[in-house]
Amino acid sequence: MSGYRKTGGCQCGAVRFVVDAPLGRAGICHCRMCQKAFGNFFAPLVSAPKAHLTWTKEEPSWFQSSNLVRRGFCAKCGTPLTYDAGGDSMELAVGAFDDPEAIKPSIQVGLQNKMSWFGELDVLPRRTAEQEAERRATFFDHVVSHQHPDHEEGASGSS
């Protein structure tokens, strides 16, 4: 096992992966196709060499989103996972990694479709710690998650 090992997968845990090599450049794509594929304002992606990418459970299902690109997703829970334009590497969704904090984007692309208010997100009103505690007590304390944990089954922590 290499020191570069990164793991991840979908929300339900049916599709899991391991990358045993350094990841490439991480970026945020604002193009309309990525917005639709992720159901979000943008798609955070990082490249991984296909030769060092292993699907450890099920492989993703695929949608041919254009003549040049196919996108992988979990057929069971719908989690978007990949952007594959062929070649030796594949883009993986940063949020699908067990430790997404470790993957910092270094570029933005598709800026023609970037939401005009995107730069203002950090100044939106925020809940106080007391408001968050109240919310946890009235809602989150009653939530039973069916989401896969952020680590391989049988592992002691995230990679």
N, C-alpha and C positions, 0 to 999 in steps of 0.2 A: 504494500500500500504506500502511495506517495504522500508527501507532506502537503500536497495540494488538494487533498480530498474534500469535495464539497457535495453535500447531499440535498435533496429536495423532492418535491412532488406536489400532487394536487391536494385539494381540500379534504377529500374523503380517504386518501391514502391508497387508492387503487393503482395509480400511476406513481412510481417512485423512480428517481434517478441518482446516479453517482457520476461526478466528474473527477477524474484522477489526473488532472493536469492544470496548469495555470489557466485561469479564465482570461479572455480577451477584454477589449474595451467595453465598458458598460455605458449605455446611453438611454435617453428618453426620446421616443418617437411620438410626435404630435400629429402625424398624418391621419387623414380621415379613416383610412383602412384600419390602422392600428387602434384608433378610437373605437371603432365598431367591434373589432376583434376582442378587445378587452372590456368593452362596455364602460369605458372610462374616458377621462380627458386626455390620456396619453398611455403609451405602453413602455414600461421600463424593461429593457432587455440587455443581456450580456452574452457575448459569444463564447462558445465552448467548442473545442476540437472534437469532431465526431468520433475520431479514433479512440478518444478517452472518455466518451459518454456511454454509460451503460444504463439501460432500463432495468431496474432490479425487480419490478413486479410486472404489471401490465405495461404495454407500450401505449402511447397516446393514440387516439383516433385522429384522422387527418381531414382537413378541409382545404381544397385547392382554392385559395382566395384570389389568385390571379393566374395568368399563364406562367408566371415565373416563381411563385411563392406558394408553399403549402403551410398551413398552421396546425399545430398539434394541440389537442385538448383532451381532457378526461371525459369519456363518454358517459360516465356515471354521475359526476357532479358538475361538469361543465367548466372546470377551471381551465383558463387559457394557459398554455405551457410553452409553446415554441413558435418560432418564425424560421422557416427553412427555405432558403433561396438556392439550395444546392451547394456544391463546393465542399470543402474540408471542414467547415465549421457550421454550427447551428446556433441561432440566438435562443436563449432560454429566458423565461420570465423571471425577473429578479425577485419578485414577491413569492415565487414558488420555491425558492431556496430556504433551507431550514434556518439560515442565518443571513437574511437579506441586508441587515445593517452592515455587514462586511463588504458589500458590493456597492461602491459609490459611483454614481454616474459621472462621466467626464465630458459628455457631449450631448447636445440636443439637436434633433433633426426634424424635418417635416414642419418647420415653423410657420408655413403658410396657413396651417390649420390650428395653430396654437390658440387656445381660448384667450380672448383679449384681456380677461381679468385674472389670468393664471398667476401673474406676479403679485397679486394682492392677497393671495390666500393666507400668507403669514400674518396679516394684520386683521383678519376676521376676529370677531369676539370669541372668547374662550370661556369654558366653564371653569369655575374656581375648584380647588381641591374639595371644598365642602359640597359643592353641587355635584361633583363626580361621586363622592361618597354616598350622597343621597340617591343618585341614579343607580349605583351599584346595589344599594339596599332594596330599592323598589323594583329593579328589573334584573340586573346581572346576577344577583345572588340566587335567582330562580332559574337561570339558564343551565341546561344540561347540554354541553357541547358534544356533537357527533363528528367533530373535525379531527383529522389525524394529527397527532402531536408533531412538533418540529424536530423530529429525529427518526432514525431508522428504528424499527421495532426491535426491542432487545438491547438497544444502545442506551447508554446512561445519560447522554446529553446531545446537544446539536453539534453539527460539524460545520 
